Amino acid sequence: MVEFVDQCSFKRIKYYVFILAMALMTFLGKSFAYKGFQFFFQEPKQECPTTCTLYETCQQNLTPNTVYEVVEILDRVIPCPEDFHEEDMVLVKIKKPVLFASMHNKDIYEGSILDFTPVGCDHDDCVYHKYCQPHSLMIQRGQKVKLVQRMKKIKKCPRGLHLSVVRFQKK
């Protein structure tokens, strides 16, 4: 039997396939596997053998020195084949969180790839301080980033700088 799919349904199917292809997955300990949980992946564990059947999903597909966020918990619970975890592992979908930082207006070109340089500021009471001094776990000086979008111009910088808050994506 042949089933006909209208154009609208076909676009939806292509969209779902694209989303699945873009999904990043890994295994986390059961107590850490909940939506919104963020973790820092420093590097693959040296003790974990690359011959492990889960190594590719568990560690190899993650970028060292990167923060990830759990976006979905999948119905797959298994014990670690190498016994490195004290609890069962759960398969989760993860993503890199959205990164925001401030940047000098003259340097903003959406879509450009650049080495990240924080503006730097010692005005702790400024509402934009977290953008001028982003946490080093999220993004480090000199790291390659893609400037995705200018979000908001900063109107009253205490230092008199012409800045905007921009959204980045790590490269």
C-alpha positions as a Python dict, from the first residue, in 0.01 Angstrom:
ca = {
    (1, 'M'): (0, 0, 0),
    (2, 'V'): (132, 345, -90),
    (3, 'E'): (59, 634, 144),
    (4, 'F'): (47, 982, -1),
    (5, 'V'): (198, 1263, 204),
    (6, 'D'): (91, 1620, 143),
    (7, 'Q'): (356, 1892, 100),
    (8, 'C'): (302, 2031, 452),
    (9, 'S'): (350, 1689, 615),
    (10, 'F'): (662, 1628, 408),
    (11, 'K'): (818, 1952, 532),
    (12, 'R'): (737, 1847, 889),
    (13, 'I'): (902, 1508, 835),
    (14, 'K'): (1214, 1672, 691),
    (15, 'Y'): (1222, 1909, 990),
    (16, 'Y'): (1204, 1621, 1242),
    (17, 'V'): (1477, 1431, 1058),
    (18, 'F'): (1694, 1744, 1066),
    (19, 'I'): (1634, 1790, 1441),
    (20, 'L'): (1723, 1426, 1509),
    (21, 'A'): (2038, 1456, 1300),
    (22, 'M'): (2143, 1762, 1500),
    (23, 'A'): (2071, 1604, 1840),
    (24, 'L'): (2371, 1545, 2061),
    (25, 'M'): (2341, 1260, 2309),
    (26, 'T'): (2542, 1121, 2596),
    (27, 'F'): (2502, 909, 2908),
    (28, 'L'): (2475, 1061, 3255),
    (29, 'G'): (2441, 905, 3598),
    (30, 'K'): (2075, 856, 3692),
    (31, 'S'): (2084, 1125, 3965),
    (32, 'F'): (2208, 1386, 3714),
    (33, 'A'): (1968, 1300, 3431),
    (34, 'Y'): (1704, 1570, 3455),
    (35, 'K'): (1596, 1845, 3219),
    (36, 'G'): (1790, 2169, 3270),
    (37, 'F'): (2090, 2005, 3442),
    (38, 'Q'): (2414, 2168, 3324),
    (39, 'F'): (2753, 2001, 3341),
    (40, 'F'): (3109, 2083, 3243),
    (41, 'F'): (3285, 1823, 3028),
    (42, 'Q'): (3656, 1868, 3091),
    (43, 'E'): (3794, 1580, 2885),
    (44, 'P'): (3737, 1209, 2824),
    (45, 'K'): (3826, 991, 3122),
    (46, 'Q'): (4167, 835, 3067),
    (47, 'E'): (4059, 517, 3250),
    (48, 'C'): (3765, 460, 3014),
    (49, 'P'): (3878, 235, 2729),
    (50, 'T'): (3806, 359, 2378),
    (51, 'T'): (3702, 2, 2297),
    (52, 'C'): (3397, 32, 2525),
    (53, 'T'): (3076, -13, 2327),
    (54, 'L'): (2937, 314, 2466),
    (55, 'Y'): (3253, 527, 2439),
    (56, 'E'): (3147, 708, 2122),
    (57, 'T'): (2813, 821, 2269),
    (58, 'C'): (2935, 861, 2625),
    (59, 'Q'): (3252, 1067, 2571),
    (60, 'Q'): (3390, 1090, 2219),
    (61, 'N'): (3111, 1309, 2079),
    (62, 'L'): (3159, 1575, 2352),
    (63, 'T'): (3389, 1874, 2312),
    (64, 'P'): (3646, 1912, 2592),
    (65, 'N'): (3615, 2217, 2820),
    (66, 'T'): (3252, 2276, 2726),
    (67, 'V'): (2933, 2325, 2926),
    (68, 'Y'): (2628, 2122, 2820),
    (69, 'E'): (2264, 2130, 2925),
    (70, 'V'): (2024, 1835, 2937),
    (71, 'V'): (1720, 1905, 2717),
    (72, 'E'): (1552, 1565, 2714),
    (73, 'I'): (1569, 1235, 2902),
    (74, 'L'): (1537, 928, 2680),
    (75, 'D'): (1399, 587, 2778),
    (76, 'R'): (1734, 411, 2792),
    (77, 'V'): (1881, 314, 3130),
    (78, 'I'): (2185, 86, 3139),
    (79, 'P'): (2472, 0, 3372),
    (80, 'C'): (2820, 119, 3271),
    (81, 'P'): (2988, -174, 3091),
    (82, 'E'): (3322, -81, 3250),
    (83, 'D'): (3179, -23, 3600),
    (84, 'F'): (3305, 338, 3625),
    (85, 'H'): (2973, 475, 3750),
    (86, 'E'): (2823, 401, 4091),
    (87, 'E'): (2473, 411, 3945),
    (88, 'D'): (2295, 324, 3622),
    (89, 'M'): (2345, 560, 3328),
    (90, 'V'): (2062, 731, 3141),
    (91, 'L'): (2072, 835, 2776),
    (92, 'V'): (2002, 1210, 2747),
    (93, 'K'): (1982, 1468, 2470),
    (94, 'I'): (2206, 1764, 2539),
    (95, 'K'): (2290, 2101, 2386),
    (96, 'K'): (2546, 2371, 2436),
    (97, 'P'): (2378, 2654, 2624),
    (98, 'V'): (2330, 2989, 2452),
    (99, 'L'): (2619, 3223, 2526),
    (100, 'F'): (2577, 3596, 2577),
    (101, 'A'): (2851, 3855, 2623),
    (102, 'S'): (2910, 4222, 2565),
    (103, 'M'): (3114, 4347, 2274),
    (104, 'H'): (3226, 4682, 2133),
    (105, 'N'): (2973, 4802, 1873),
    (106, 'K'): (3243, 4871, 1613),
    (107, 'D'): (3344, 4501, 1617),
    (108, 'I'): (2996, 4350, 1568),
    (109, 'Y'): (2942, 4175, 1235),
    (110, 'E'): (2674, 3905, 1257),
    (111, 'G'): (2797, 3572, 1126),
    (112, 'S'): (3165, 3654, 1174),
    (113, 'I'): (3406, 3408, 1336),
    (114, 'L'): (3640, 3564, 1590),
    (115, 'D'): (3859, 3500, 1892),
    (116, 'F'): (3658, 3590, 2201),
    (117, 'T'): (3791, 3880, 2407),
    (118, 'P'): (3590, 3983, 2714),
    (119, 'V'): (3532, 4357, 2754),
    (120, 'G'): (3643, 4338, 3116),
    (121, 'C'): (3493, 4558, 3383),
    (122, 'D'): (3525, 4614, 3756),
    (123, 'H'): (3181, 4774, 3803),
    (124, 'D'): (3022, 4485, 3996),
    (125, 'D'): (2703, 4687, 4053),
    (126, 'C'): (2632, 4728, 3678),
    (127, 'V'): (2341, 4519, 3546),
    (128, 'Y'): (2554, 4425, 3241),
    (129, 'H'): (2858, 4312, 3442),
    (130, 'K'): (2785, 3942, 3380),
    (131, 'Y'): (2807, 4007, 3003),
    (132, 'C'): (3136, 4200, 3028),
    (133, 'Q'): (3287, 3935, 3257),
    (134, 'P'): (3133, 3600, 3150),
    (135, 'H'): (3228, 3297, 3358),
    (136, 'S'): (3538, 3124, 3223),
    (137, 'L'): (3363, 2785, 3230),
    (138, 'M'): (3123, 2912, 2966),
    (139, 'I'): (3375, 3083, 2739),
    (140, 'Q'): (3746, 3155, 2759),
    (141, 'R'): (3958, 3439, 2620),
    (142, 'G'): (4087, 3353, 2272),
    (143, 'Q'): (3824, 3084, 2208),
    (144, 'K'): (3683, 3077, 1854),
    (145, 'V'): (3319, 3187, 1845),
    (146, 'K'): (3062, 3275, 1584),
    (147, 'L'): (2875, 3599, 1645),
    (148, 'V'): (2512, 3497, 1594),
    (149, 'Q'): (2307, 3806, 1676),
    (150, 'R'): (2316, 4149, 1839),
    (151, 'M'): (2058, 4128, 2117),
    (152, 'K'): (2058, 4473, 2279),
    (153, 'K'): (2256, 4795, 2279),
    (154, 'I'): (2388, 4892, 2622),
    (155, 'K'): (2273, 5251, 2665),
    (156, 'K'): (2437, 5348, 2994),
    (157, 'C'): (2776, 5184, 3032),
    (158, 'P'): (2937, 5321, 3353),
    (159, 'R'): (3270, 5338, 3169),
    (160, 'G'): (3118, 5529, 2875),
    (161, 'L'): (3190, 5246, 2629),
    (162, 'H'): (2973, 5182, 2322),
    (163, 'L'): (2871, 4819, 2378),
    (164, 'S'): (2601, 4570, 2287),
    (165, 'V'): (2499, 4233, 2427),
    (166, 'V'): (2551, 3968, 2159),
    (167, 'R'): (2470, 3600, 2128),
    (168, 'F'): (2762, 3367, 2050),
    (169, 'Q'): (2804, 3010, 1944),
    (170, 'K'): (3126, 2822, 2022),
    (171, 'K'): (3314, 2691, 1719),
}
